[in-house]
Amino acid sequence: MRKALIMVNAAAISATVLLVGVSVGARAQDAPPGNAVEGKRLYLADGCFLCHGRAGQGGQLNGPAPILAKTQMPYDGFTGQLRHPINDMPAYSEKVMSDKQIADIYAFVQSLPGPRPVKDVPILND
């Protein structure tokens, strides 16, 4: 059973890497138009903030949850992760979340300020 689970996890990781790798050229500017205001509503209503933080800063609830603010993940990879997630994240099928809703959430996380450069954090420069 454990060997089968490891093989399934390896297959899921490979599929995600393939999705991200295939869509390297599909950055934020190639994403379908999304409504950041609606995306924020969905992000909060669907509980994304519980793991990824209210400002998309990432977190440690069930292990490291990636930073989503100004994500460098291409839109296609973002969609792939929502549809077929790795690790503890729940899957969001088309019945649960439409492509338009994903575009809205992607627009929201792209609208968030990304991590500040280390030089802009005074305590890290002492």
N, C-alpha and C positions, 0 to 999 in steps of 0.2 A: 504494500500500500504506500509506504513512504517513498519507494523508488518511483512509483507512478506519479505521486504528488510532485516530486522533484522534476520529473520529465514534463509534467503539465506546466509548472512554474517556468521552466526553461523555455518551453514553447511560447508561453505568454510574453516573456521578456524578449525573445527573438522576434515575435510578431510586432511588438511595440517598437523595437529598434528599427525593424524594417519599415514600419509606417512613418517613423520620424525621418529615417534616412531617405526614403523615397520622396518625401515632401520638403527636403531641405530648402528648396527655392520658394516654398509657399510661406513666407513670413507674414507678419501682421498686415502689411499693405496688400497682401493677396487674400486676406480673409473676406468672407462676404460681409456686407454692411451689417452692423449690429447696433443696438440701442444700449449704450452704457448705463442709462438710468434704469431700464428694465433689467439689464444684466445684474445690476447691484441688487435689485429686488429679488431676483431669482437666486443669486449667490447667498443672500441672507436667508431666504425662505427655504431653500433646499439644504441648508446647513453646511455649505462649503466652508464657511468661516470657522466652524468648530475645529477643523484640522488645519486649514490654511490661513487662519487669522482674518480679522475684519478688514485689514489693510493688505491682505494677500502676502503677509510677511512670513508665512510658513509656521510650523509648530512641531510639537513633540507628543501629541496626544497618544497615538498608537505607534510611534516611531517617527522618524523624520518625515514631515509633510513638506513638499517643495514650496518654495517661494513662488507665488503666481503673479505678483505685481510686476508689470512690464516683462512678462515672461518672454524668453527667447525661443520658446517652443513654437514651431510653426503651427498654424491653425489646424492643418490636417493631423498633426501629431497630437494636438490638444484634443481634438474630436476623438481620435483613436484611443487616447487614454481614458476619456469619459465613457466610451462605448465598451472597451475591453481593458479595464484597468489592471495594473499589477499591484501586488501587495494588498493592503487592507481597504483600499478605496472601493465603494460600491459601484456597480455597473449602472449606467444610465442608458437603457435601450431607447429606441425611437418612440416606443409607447410611453416612456416615462419623461423623456426630454427631447423635444424636436430639434432639428438642425438649426432653426431660427433661434431657439432659446440658447443653444450652445454658442451661436454667433454673438448673441447679446452678452452672455457671460464673458466671452473672450474680449469683447469690446470693453467691458467693465474692467477686467484685470489689466488690459493694456492702458486704460486711463489712469490707473493708480501710479503714484510715484514709486519708482523702483528703489532698491536699496541705495542708501547714501554712500558715496565714496568714503573710505576710511579717513582721508584727510579732512573731511567735513564733520567728523565726530570727535569733539575736543578730548574726551577721556581716552581715546585711542591714540592720541598724539602726544601724551606726556612722556 
